[in-house]
Structures are given as C-alpha cells and as structure tokens.
C-alpha cells in the first residue's frame, strides 16, 4: 500500500515537473543578464529619486527592471546622491537601493531584475525529480562466495610478536 502511494506520488511529480533536460539547457537571456550585472558602469546621481536612477541603469546597461509596489512606497520622497566610477552594475544597484532604504533588495527572476522590500521576498517553489527506485524496490539478494581460512592449505602458522602469522612456501 505504501509502495503504491509512493509510486503514485512519483508519477505525479514526474508529470508536474519540467523536463530535466530543459532545466540543464543554458538560457541565453539569463547569460546576457549575468554578463550585464558583471559589466562596469560609471554613475553620477545628484539628488535623483529611485525611478530616475533605475531608468538610467535600464538605459545604460540594457537590463529589464521591475519595482514592486511595496518598494515604490518605501522609496517615495527619498533621493539618491551617488558618484561611482567603474563599478559592477550589481554593486551599483546594491548601493543605490541601500541609500533609498536599507530594506530594499534586488533579485533576478525570469530574466528581469526585481527590486523589492526584504520582507516581501519569498522563496520560489522549485520542483526537482529524484530517482528513488533503489529505495522503493528491494535489490536482489545474490549468493555470495564463502570467505574464510578453512580452505587454506599452504604454509604453516607461527607466532610473531603475539600474532598468528601464516607463512607460505618460499619462492
């Protein structure tokens, strides 16, 4: 009964989970976004609001940005004054958001940089399929050869430092 329930669960997971080969294929958008975040930027923000800063980074680096409503509310009325030369875009984003509100964070989801408040970040559900056939099915019990010293016929035993040592014929 338990095995049948486990098998049905595995079938349901296999149907609902995305193809494993599709997960391993590199996503060209994700690679481009990773390269853009590692790219270098120089900025001079003088008392700009968050929307203007993010618009500049969108245009300069060519990345897509999404700001959550809670992050917009947290940034309302706050300004950014920042001068950076030749820093990564990821560092620039972190510094800009830190000036606006220490609770603001950025994440990457589905090829878009998402700006949100720390408390609204949720872990995304990730489905992974694992082969559990070795747990569900008992492996066959093969007959093993007998091991032991009862068939030993060569040489003779002798005591050496309190241990019994088998000595074979000299070659």
MARDO-834074 format. One line per field, with one value per atom (N, C-alpha, C): residue number from 1; residue in one letter; atom name; x, y, z. Coordinates in pm, whole numbers, plus 32768, in hexadecimal, padded with zeros to 4 digits. Example, Ala and Ser with C-alpha at 12.3 -4.5 7.8 and 13.67 -1.06 7.14 Angstrom:
MARDO-834074
i = [1, 1, 1, 2, 2, 2] $
aa = [a, a, a, s, s, s] $
at = [N, CA, C, N, CA, C] $
u = [8527, 84CE, 8528, 8505, 8557, 850A] $
v = [7DC7, 7E3E, 7EB6, 7F1F, 7F96, 8003] $
w = [830C, 830C, 830C, 82C4, 82CA, 8313] $
//
This chain:
MARDO-834074
i = [1, 1, 1, 2, 2, 2, 3, 3, 3, 4, 4, 4, 5, 5, 5, 6, 6, 6, 7, 7, 7, 8, 8, 8, 9, 9, 9, 10, 10, 10, 11, 11, 11, 12, 12, 12, 13, 13, 13, 14, 14, 14, 15, 15, 15, 16, 16, 16, 17, 17, 17, 18, 18, 18, 19, 19, 19, 20, 20, 20, 21, 21, 21, 22, 22, 22, 23, 23, 23, 24, 24, 24, 25, 25, 25, 26, 26, 26, 27, 27, 27, 28, 28, 28, 29, 29, 29, 30, 30, 30, 31, 31, 31, 32, 32, 32, 33, 33, 33, 34, 34, 34, 35, 35, 35, 36, 36, 36, 37, 37, 37, 38, 38, 38, 39, 39, 39, 40, 40, 40, 41, 41, 41, 42, 42, 42, 43, 43, 43, 44, 44, 44, 45, 45, 45, 46, 46, 46, 47, 47, 47, 48, 48, 48, 49, 49, 49, 50, 50, 50, 51, 51, 51, 52, 52, 52, 53, 53, 53, 54, 54, 54, 55, 55, 55, 56, 56, 56, 57, 57, 57, 58, 58, 58, 59, 59, 59, 60, 60, 60, 61, 61, 61, 62, 62, 62, 63, 63, 63, 64, 64, 64, 65, 65, 65, 66, 66, 66, 67, 67, 67, 68, 68, 68, 69, 69, 69, 70, 70, 70, 71, 71, 71, 72, 72, 72, 73, 73, 73, 74, 74, 74, 75, 75, 75, 76, 76, 76, 77, 77, 77, 78, 78, 78, 79, 79, 79, 80, 80, 80, 81, 81, 81, 82, 82, 82, 83, 83, 83, 84, 84, 84, 85, 85, 85, 86, 86, 86, 87, 87, 87, 88, 88, 88, 89, 89, 89, 90, 90, 90, 91, 91, 91, 92, 92, 92, 93, 93, 93, 94, 94, 94, 95, 95, 95, 96, 96, 96, 97, 97, 97, 98, 98, 98, 99, 99, 99, 100, 100, 100, 101, 101, 101, 102, 102, 102, 103, 103, 103, 104, 104, 104, 105, 105, 105, 106, 106, 106, 107, 107, 107, 108, 108, 108, 109, 109, 109, 110, 110, 110, 111, 111, 111, 112, 112, 112, 113, 113, 113, 114, 114, 114, 115, 115, 115, 116, 116, 116, 117, 117, 117, 118, 118, 118, 119, 119, 119, 120, 120, 120, 121, 121, 121, 122, 122, 122, 123, 123, 123, 124, 124, 124, 125, 125, 125, 126, 126, 126, 127, 127, 127, 128, 128, 128, 129, 129, 129, 130, 130, 130, 131, 131, 131, 132, 132, 132, 133, 133, 133, 134, 134, 134, 135, 135, 135, 136, 136, 136, 137, 137, 137, 138, 138, 138, 139, 139, 139, 140, 140, 140, 141, 141, 141, 142, 142, 142, 143, 143, 143, 144, 144, 144, 145, 145, 145, 146, 146, 146, 147, 147, 147, 148, 148, 148, 149, 149, 149, 150, 150, 150, 151, 151, 151, 152, 152, 152, 153, 153, 153, 154, 154, 154, 155, 155, 155, 156, 156, 156, 157, 157, 157, 158, 158, 158, 159, 159, 159, 160, 160, 160, 161, 161, 161, 162, 162, 162, 163, 163, 163, 164, 164, 164, 165, 165, 165, 166, 166, 166, 167, 167, 167, 168, 168, 168, 169, 169, 169, 170, 170, 170, 171, 171, 171] $
aa = [x, x, x, x, x, x, x, x, x, x, x, x, x, x, x, x, x, x, x, x, x, x, x, x, x, x, x, x, x, x, x, x, x, x, x, x, x, x, x, x, x, x, x, x, x, x, x, x, x, x, x, x, x, x, x, x, x, x, x, x, x, x, x, x, x, x, x, x, x, x, x, x, x, x, x, x, x, x, x, x, x, x, x, x, x, x, x, x, x, x, x, x, x, x, x, x, x, x, x, x, x, x, x, x, x, x, x, x, x, x, x, x, x, x, x, x, x, x, x, x, x, x, x, x, x, x, x, x, x, x, x, x, x, x, x, x, x, x, x, x, x, x, x, x, x, x, x, x, x, x, x, x, x, x, x, x, x, x, x, x, x, x, x, x, x, x, x, x, x, x, x, x, x, x, x, x, x, x, x, x, x, x, x, x, x, x, x, x, x, x, x, x, x, x, x, x, x, x, x, x, x, x, x, x, x, x, x, x, x, x, x, x, x, x, x, x, x, x, x, x, x, x, x, x, x, x, x, x, x, x, x, x, x, x, x, x, x, x, x, x, x, x, x, x, x, x, x, x, x, x, x, x, x, x, x, x, x, x, x, x, x, x, x, x, x, x, x, x, x, x, x, x, x, x, x, x, x, x, x, x, x, x, x, x, x, x, x, x, x, x, x, x, x, x, x, x, x, x, x, x, x, x, x, x, x, x, x, x, x, x, x, x, x, x, x, x, x, x, x, x, x, x, x, x, x, x, x, x, x, x, x, x, x, x, x, x, x, x, x, x, x, x, x, x, x, x, x, x, x, x, x, x, x, x, x, x, x, x, x, x, x, x, x, x, x, x, x, x, x, x, x, x, x, x, x, x, x, x, x, x, x, x, x, x, x, x, x, x, x, x, x, x, x, x, x, x, x, x, x, x, x, x, x, x, x, x, x, x, x, x, x, x, x, x, x, x, x, x, x, x, x, x, x, x, x, x, x, x, x, x, x, x, x, x, x, x, x, x, x, x, x, x, x, x, x, x, x, x, x, x, x, x, x, x, x, x, x, x, x, x, x, x, x, x, x, x, x, x, x, x, x, x, x, x, x, x, x, x, x, x, x, x, x, x, x, x, x, x, x, x, x, x, x, x, x, x, x, x, x, x, x, x, x, x, x, x, x, x, x, x, x, x, x] $
at = [N, CA, C, N, CA, C, N, CA, C, N, CA, C, N, CA, C, N, CA, C, N, CA, C, N, CA, C, N, CA, C, N, CA, C, N, CA, C, N, CA, C, N, CA, C, N, CA, C, N, CA, C, N, CA, C, N, CA, C, N, CA, C, N, CA, C, N, CA, C, N, CA, C, N, CA, C, N, CA, C, N, CA, C, N, CA, C, N, CA, C, N, CA, C, N, CA, C, N, CA, C, N, CA, C, N, CA, C, N, CA, C, N, CA, C, N, CA, C, N, CA, C, N, CA, C, N, CA, C, N, CA, C, N, CA, C, N, CA, C, N, CA, C, N, CA, C, N, CA, C, N, CA, C, N, CA, C, N, CA, C, N, CA, C, N, CA, C, N, CA, C, N, CA, C, N, CA, C, N, CA, C, N, CA, C, N, CA, C, N, CA, C, N, CA, C, N, CA, C, N, CA, C, N, CA, C, N, CA, C, N, CA, C, N, CA, C, N, CA, C, N, CA, C, N, CA, C, N, CA, C, N, CA, C, N, CA, C, N, CA, C, N, CA, C, N, CA, C, N, CA, C, N, CA, C, N, CA, C, N, CA, C, N, CA, C, N, CA, C, N, CA, C, N, CA, C, N, CA, C, N, CA, C, N, CA, C, N, CA, C, N, CA, C, N, CA, C, N, CA, C, N, CA, C, N, CA, C, N, CA, C, N, CA, C, N, CA, C, N, CA, C, N, CA, C, N, CA, C, N, CA, C, N, CA, C, N, CA, C, N, CA, C, N, CA, C, N, CA, C, N, CA, C, N, CA, C, N, CA, C, N, CA, C, N, CA, C, N, CA, C, N, CA, C, N, CA, C, N, CA, C, N, CA, C, N, CA, C, N, CA, C, N, CA, C, N, CA, C, N, CA, C, N, CA, C, N, CA, C, N, CA, C, N, CA, C, N, CA, C, N, CA, C, N, CA, C, N, CA, C, N, CA, C, N, CA, C, N, CA, C, N, CA, C, N, CA, C, N, CA, C, N, CA, C, N, CA, C, N, CA, C, N, CA, C, N, CA, C, N, CA, C, N, CA, C, N, CA, C, N, CA, C, N, CA, C, N, CA, C, N, CA, C, N, CA, C, N, CA, C, N, CA, C, N, CA, C, N, CA, C, N, CA, C, N, CA, C, N, CA, C, N, CA, C, N, CA, C, N, CA, C, N, CA, C, N, CA, C, N, CA, C, N, CA, C, N, CA, C, N, CA, C, N, CA, C, N, CA, C, N, CA, C, N, CA, C, N, CA, C, N, CA, C, N, CA, C, N, CA, C, N, CA, C, N, CA, C, N, CA, C, N, CA, C, N, CA, C] $
u = [8053, 8000, 8057, 80BE, 8118, 8165, 8190, 81DC, 8185, 8105, 80AB, 8096, 8085, 8072, 80EF, 8164, 81E1, 81F3, 81CE, 81D8, 817B, 8101, 80A4, 80D9, 8116, 8152, 81C2, 8215, 8283, 8250, 81E6, 81AB, 8174, 8131, 80FB, 8169, 81D6, 8247, 8287, 8290, 82CD, 8279, 81F5, 819D, 81A2, 81A5, 81A0, 8227, 8293, 8319, 8341, 838A, 83BC, 8424, 8438, 8498, 8524, 8569, 85EE, 8650, 8642, 869C, 8685, 8608, 85EA, 8629, 8632, 8670, 8706, 8745, 87D5, 8800, 87A3, 87C5, 87E2, 884D, 886A, 8805, 87D8, 8779, 87CA, 87C0, 8810, 87EE, 876E, 8748, 878B, 8790, 87CF, 8865, 88A5, 8934, 894D, 88F9, 8908, 88F4, 8892, 8879, 88ED, 8924, 8997, 8A0F, 8A25, 8A92, 8A7A, 89FC, 89DC, 89F1, 89CC, 89E0, 8A73, 8AC5, 8B55, 8B9C, 8B51, 8B8A, 8BA5, 8BFA, 8C24, 8BD5, 8BB2, 8B6B, 8BAC, 8B98, 8BC0, 8B44, 8B22, 8AA7, 8AC5, 8A73, 8A75, 89E4, 89AF, 8924, 8928, 88E8, 88E5, 8854, 882B, 87A5, 8738, 8746, 86E3, 868D, 8611, 85BC, 85DD, 85A8, 85C9, 85A1, 852C, 84FD, 855E, 8591, 85F0, 8673, 86A1, 871D, 870C, 869C, 8685, 8670, 8631, 8623, 86AA, 8705, 878B, 87D2, 87CB, 880D, 87CF, 874C, 8707, 873D, 8749, 877A, 880F, 885F, 88EF, 891A, 88D9, 8905, 88AB, 8836, 87DC, 879C, 8780, 8740, 86AF, 865C, 85D1, 85C4, 857B, 8569, 84D5, 84B3, 842B, 8430, 83DD, 83DA, 8354, 8357, 82DB, 8296, 8212, 81CA, 81FE, 8223, 8257, 82DC, 832F, 83AF, 8397, 8333, 8312, 82E6, 8294, 8265, 82D9, 8338, 83AB, 8407, 840B, 8465, 8424, 83A7, 835D, 839C, 83C5, 83FC, 848F, 84D0, 855F, 85B2, 862A, 8680, 8705, 8749, 87CB, 8833, 88A1, 8915, 898B, 89C1, 8A27, 8A83, 8B05, 8B69, 8BB9, 8BB3, 8BFD, 8C45, 8CBE, 8D0B, 8D37, 8D11, 8D3F, 8D22, 8CA3, 8C77, 8C18, 8C06, 8BA8, 8B1A, 8AC7, 8A3B, 89F8, 8A1D, 89E4, 8A07, 8A82, 8AAA, 8A62, 8A55, 8A10, 897E, 893A, 88AF, 88A5, 8900, 88FD, 8912, 8971, 898C, 8918, 88DC, 886A, 87F6, 87D6, 8766, 8785, 8803, 8827, 8818, 882C, 8818, 8785, 8732, 86A3, 8666, 867C, 8646, 8698, 86CB, 871B, 86CE, 864A, 85F8, 85E3, 860C, 85FA, 8666, 863D, 8698, 8675, 86D4, 86B7, 86D4, 8684, 8695, 8684, 86AC, 8699, 8633, 85CA, 8563, 8532, 853C, 8509, 8542, 85C3, 8605, 85ED, 85B4, 8597, 85D2, 860D, 863D, 85C4, 85A5, 852F, 855C, 852A, 8547, 84D0, 84EE, 8482, 84B4, 8456, 8476, 849A, 84FA, 852E, 84BF, 8460, 83F9, 8397, 8392, 8337, 8378, 83FA, 843E, 840D, 83E8, 83B9, 840E, 8421, 8469, 840B, 843E, 83EE, 83EC, 837C, 8371, 83C0, 8412, 8464, 8448, 8422, 8404, 847A, 84AB, 851A, 84F3, 8514, 84F3, 8572, 8566, 85D6, 85B0, 860F, 85F9, 85FF, 858F, 8589, 856A, 8588, 8568, 85B6, 862E, 867B, 863E, 85ED, 85AA, 8526, 84E2, 845E, 8469, 84C8, 84D6, 854C, 8535, 85A0, 8600, 8682, 86E2, 86E4, 8703, 8709, 8779, 8761, 87C4, 8812, 888A, 88DD, 892A, 8944, 8992, 8A24, 8A5E, 8AE8, 8B44, 8BC0, 8C1E, 8C43, 8C63, 8C8D, 8D1A, 8D2F, 8DB2, 8DE1, 8E5F, 8E92, 8F18, 8F51, 8FD4, 8FCA, 8F4F, 8F43, 8F78, 8F84, 8FB8, 904B, 9090, 911C, 9173, 91C5, 9217, 92AC, 92D4, 9362, 93A0, 941C, 9468, 9445, 9482, 9469, 9464, 9413, 940A, 9481, 94A5, 950A, 94E6, 9515, 94F9, 9567, 953C, 959B, 9564, 95A9, 957F, 94F0, 94CC, 9448, 93DB, 93FA, 9396, 93B1, 9347, 9353, 9367, 93D5, 93F7, 9400, 93BF, 93C8, 943E, 9493, 950A, 94FE, 9508, 94FE, 9587, 9589, 9609, 965B, 96DF, 9738, 9744, 9754, 975F, 97EB] $
v = [7F89, 8000, 807E, 807D, 80F0, 80FF, 808E, 8092, 80CA, 80A3, 80D4, 816B, 819C, 822C, 8279, 8241, 8282, 8283, 8218, 8212, 8278, 8288, 82EB, 8379, 8391, 8414, 8431, 83CD, 83DF, 83F9, 83B4, 83CA, 8458, 8485, 850D, 8574, 855F, 85BC, 85BC, 8547, 853E, 8589, 8586, 85CB, 8661, 868C, 871A, 8760, 8716, 8753, 8770, 87DC, 87F7, 8790, 8787, 8728, 8745, 86DE, 86EF, 8726, 86FC, 872E, 87C3, 87F0, 887D, 88D1, 8899, 88E2, 88F0, 8891, 8894, 88EA, 8905, 8959, 89E7, 8A23, 8AAC, 8B0C, 8B6B, 8BD1, 8C49, 8C6A, 8CDA, 8D5E, 8D72, 8DEF, 8DF9, 8D88, 8D87, 8DA2, 8D6A, 8D84, 8E17, 8E50, 8EDD, 8F36, 8F14, 8F62, 8F55, 8EDC, 8EC7, 8F19, 8F1C, 8F6D, 9002, 902D, 90BA, 90E1, 9089, 90A6, 90A8, 905E, 905E, 90CF, 9112, 9180, 91FA, 9251, 92C7, 9342, 9396, 9414, 9483, 94FD, 9576, 95CC, 95F5, 9642, 96BE, 9723, 979D, 97C3, 979A, 97B9, 9829, 9898, 990A, 9927, 98F6, 990A, 98DC, 9861, 9826, 97C3, 97B6, 9752, 96C7, 965F, 95D5, 95B7, 95E6, 95CA, 9601, 967A, 96B5, 9667, 963A, 95EB, 9567, 9525, 94A4, 94B4, 9523, 953F, 9550, 9597, 95A9, 9522, 94CE, 944B, 93F2, 93FE, 93B2, 93DA, 945A, 948B, 9470, 9484, 9475, 93E5, 938A, 92FE, 92A6, 92D7, 9288, 9214, 9226, 91BB, 91E1, 917D, 9193, 9196, 91FA, 920D, 920F, 91D7, 91D9, 9201, 9260, 9290, 926C, 9229, 9201, 927C, 9273, 92E4, 9308, 92A4, 92C0, 930A, 92E9, 932F, 93BF, 93D4, 945C, 94B1, 9474, 94BC, 94DC, 947F, 9496, 9503, 9512, 9574, 95FC, 9608, 9685, 96F9, 9762, 97D8, 97CF, 9760, 9751, 9767, 979E, 97BC, 9775, 9769, 9725, 978A, 9793, 97E2, 9783, 9766, 96FE, 9718, 970B, 9713, 9693, 9648, 95CA, 95C6, 9592, 9587, 94F6, 94BC, 9437, 93CC, 93C3, 9359, 92FD, 9286, 922A, 925D, 923A, 9263, 9229, 91AF, 9171, 91C4, 91F1, 9244, 92CA, 9304, 9384, 9377, 930D, 92F8, 92EB, 92A0, 928D, 9311, 9363, 93E3, 9445, 9449, 94A2, 947B, 93FB, 93CF, 93E3, 93D2, 93E8, 9479, 94D7, 9565, 9586, 9547, 9564, 952A, 94A7, 9463, 93E5, 93CF, 9357, 92D4, 92DC, 9263, 923E, 9293, 9275, 9214, 91B2, 914E, 913C, 9106, 90E3, 904F, 9010, 8F84, 8F76, 8F04, 8EE6, 8E76, 8E8D, 8E27, 8E2F, 8DBF, 8DB3, 8E1D, 8E39, 8E96, 8F28, 8F48, 8FD2, 8FED, 9063, 908C, 90C7, 908A, 90B3, 90F9, 9173, 91C0, 91AE, 9183, 916A, 9181, 9186, 9196, 910D, 910A, 908C, 9032, 9069, 9016, 8FD8, 900E, 8FD4, 8F6A, 8F55, 8EED, 8E65, 8E16, 8D8F, 8D2D, 8CBB, 8C52, 8C19, 8C0D, 8BD2, 8B3C, 8B00, 8A70, 8A34, 89D4, 8992, 88FE, 88C5, 8837, 87EF, 878A, 873B, 86A8, 865E, 85D0, 8581, 8527, 84D4, 8441, 83F2, 8364, 8320, 82E6, 82A1, 820D, 81D8, 814C, 80EF, 8119, 80C5, 80C1, 8124, 8124, 80D8, 80E5, 80A8, 8012, 7FE8, 7F5B, 7F1E, 7EA7, 7E61, 7E25, 7E38, 7DFD, 7D66, 7D1D, 7C8A, 7C60, 7BF2, 7BBE, 7B50, 7B72, 7B13, 7ABB, 7A40, 79E4, 7A10, 7A27, 7A53, 79DC, 79E3, 7974, 796D, 78F5, 78E4, 791A, 7965, 799C, 7964, 7944, 7912, 78CF, 78A0, 7861, 77CA, 7792, 7702, 76B4, 76EC, 76A5, 76BE, 7701, 7725, 76AA, 7685, 760D, 7629, 7699, 76B1, 76EF, 76D5, 7712, 76DD, 7717, 76F0, 776D, 7769, 77E0, 77E9, 7863, 7877, 78F7, 7901, 7976, 79DD, 7A58, 7AC6, 7B3D, 7B65, 7BD5, 7BC4, 7B4E, 7B35, 7B22, 7B25, 7B15, 7A93, 7A53, 79DB, 7A04, 79DB, 7A03, 7985, 7988, 7918, 7930, 78CF, 78DB, 7875, 78A3, 784C, 7818, 77C2, 7790, 77FE, 77F5, 7859, 7841, 78AC, 78A2, 78B2] $
w = [8000, 8000, 8000, 8055, 805E, 7FDB, 7FA3, 7F25, 7EB5, 7EB3, 7E4B, 7E59, 7ED5, 7EEB, 7EC3, 7EE5, 7EBF, 7E28, 7DE6, 7D55, 7D14, 7D49, 7D13, 7D27, 7D99, 7DB4, 7D51, 7D37, 7CD7, 7C4B, 7C24, 7B9F, 7B96, 7C01, 7C01, 7BF8, 7C41, 7C3A, 7BB0, 7B73, 7AEE, 7A87, 7A96, 7A38, 7A4E, 7ACE, 7AED, 7ADD, 7AEB, 7AE6, 7A56, 7A41, 79BA, 7991, 7911, 78DA, 7912, 7942, 797D, 7916, 7899, 7831, 781A, 7827, 7815, 7884, 78FD, 796C, 7957, 7915, 7903, 788D, 7831, 77BF, 77EB, 77BB, 77E3, 77A6, 77F5, 77C8, 7797, 7716, 76E2, 7725, 774D, 7791, 781A, 7862, 78E6, 78DA, 7873, 785E, 783E, 77EA, 77C7, 7841, 7895, 790E, 7970, 797B, 79D4, 79A4, 7921, 78EB, 7903, 78F4, 790B, 799D, 79FA, 7A88, 7AAE, 7A66, 7A7E, 7A32, 79D9, 798C, 79E4, 79B5, 7A01, 79D7, 7A39, 7A1F, 7A70, 7A3F, 7A86, 7A92, 7B0C, 7B21, 7B74, 7B5E, 7BAF, 7BC6, 7C36, 7C5B, 7CC2, 7CA3, 7CFE, 7D22, 7D96, 7DCC, 7D6A, 7D38, 7CDF, 7D2D, 7D04, 7D45, 7D0B, 7D4D, 7D27, 7C97, 7C6D, 7BE5, 7B7C, 7B93, 7B33, 7B30, 7BA4, 7BA9, 7B60, 7B78, 7B36, 7AA1, 7A77, 79E7, 79A5, 79E9, 79B2, 79A5, 7A0E, 7A08, 799E, 798C, 7922, 7899, 7881, 7800, 77EE, 7856, 784A, 783A, 7883, 7881, 782C, 7808, 77B5, 77FF, 7880, 78CE, 78E9, 78FB, 791F, 79B6, 79E8, 7A78, 7A99, 7B0C, 7B3E, 7BD0, 7BF7, 7C80, 7CBD, 7D30, 7D73, 7DAD, 7DC1, 7DFE, 7E89, 7ED8, 7F5E, 7F56, 7EF1, 7EE0, 7EB2, 7E5C, 7E31, 7EA8, 7EFF, 7F75, 7FD3, 7FE2, 803A, 8003, 7F7F, 7F40, 7F2D, 7F4E, 7F35, 7F84, 7F3E, 7F7D, 7FA1, 7F86, 7FA7, 7F29, 7F3A, 7EC8, 7ED7, 7E64, 7E5F, 7E30, 7E7A, 7E51, 7E55, 7DDF, 7DD7, 7D60, 7D77, 7D0B, 7D0F, 7CA3, 7C99, 7C14, 7C16, 7B9B, 7B89, 7B19, 7AF0, 7B5B, 7B82, 7BE0, 7B95, 7BC9, 7B87, 7B98, 7B3A, 7B40, 7BBD, 7BE3, 7C5B, 7CD7, 7CE3, 7D55, 7D52, 7CDD, 7CCF, 7CFC, 7CD1, 7CFB, 7D93, 7DCE, 7E5F, 7EA8, 7E79, 7EB9, 7EA9, 7E33, 7E1C, 7E78, 7E7C, 7ED0, 7F64, 7F8C, 8017, 8042, 7FE5, 8007, 8015, 7FC7, 7FCC, 804B, 8062, 80D7, 80ED, 8167, 8180, 816F, 816D, 815C, 80C9, 806C, 7FDE, 7FB0, 7F60, 7F27, 7E94, 7E48, 7DBD, 7DA9, 7D54, 7D32, 7C9B, 7C6A, 7BDC, 7BD3, 7B89, 7B75, 7AE6, 7AA0, 7A17, 79B9, 79C6, 796C, 798A, 79FF, 7A23, 7AAD, 7ABE, 7B42, 7B8B, 7BFD, 7C4A, 7CCA, 7CE0, 7D58, 7DB6, 7E32, 7E92, 7F1F, 7F7B, 8008, 803F, 809B, 80CF, 8105, 814E, 818C, 8128, 80AE, 804C, 7FF3, 8008, 7FBA, 7FE6, 7F89, 7FA6, 7F55, 7F91, 7F48, 7EDE, 7E67, 7DFD, 7E0C, 7DEC, 7DF3, 7D80, 7DA2, 7D3D, 7D44, 7CD6, 7CD0, 7C91, 7CD5, 7CA1, 7CA8, 7C41, 7C3C, 7C5D, 7CBC, 7CE5, 7CD2, 7CA3, 7C92, 7D1A, 7D44, 7DC5, 7DB3, 7D3E, 7D25, 7D80, 7DA8, 7E03, 7E8F, 7EB3, 7F34, 7F2D, 7EBE, 7EAF, 7E98, 7E46, 7E23, 7E6F, 7EA7, 7EED, 7E88, 7E99, 7E3A, 7E49, 7DDE, 7DE9, 7E46, 7E8D, 7EEB, 7EA5, 7E73, 7E2C, 7E8E, 7E64, 7EB5, 7EB1, 7F23, 7F2A, 7F3F, 7F10, 7F27, 7FBB, 7FE8, 8073, 8082, 80E9, 8107, 818D, 8196, 8214, 8201, 826E, 8269, 8271, 8274, 8285, 820D, 8198, 8125, 810D, 8169, 815A, 8173, 8112, 8120, 8116, 80E7, 80D2, 814F, 8163, 81CE, 8258, 82BB, 8345, 839C, 8408, 845E, 84BD, 84E2, 8548, 8595, 860C, 865F, 864B, 8636, 8627, 8674, 86DD, 8732, 8765, 8789, 87C1, 875B, 86D8, 866F, 8625, 85F5, 85A6, 8515, 84D7, 844F, 83FB, 8385, 8328, 82CC, 82C4, 8271, 8202, 8186, 8114, 80EB, 8089, 805A, 8019, 8029, 7FED, 7F57, 7F10, 7E7E, 7E51] $
//
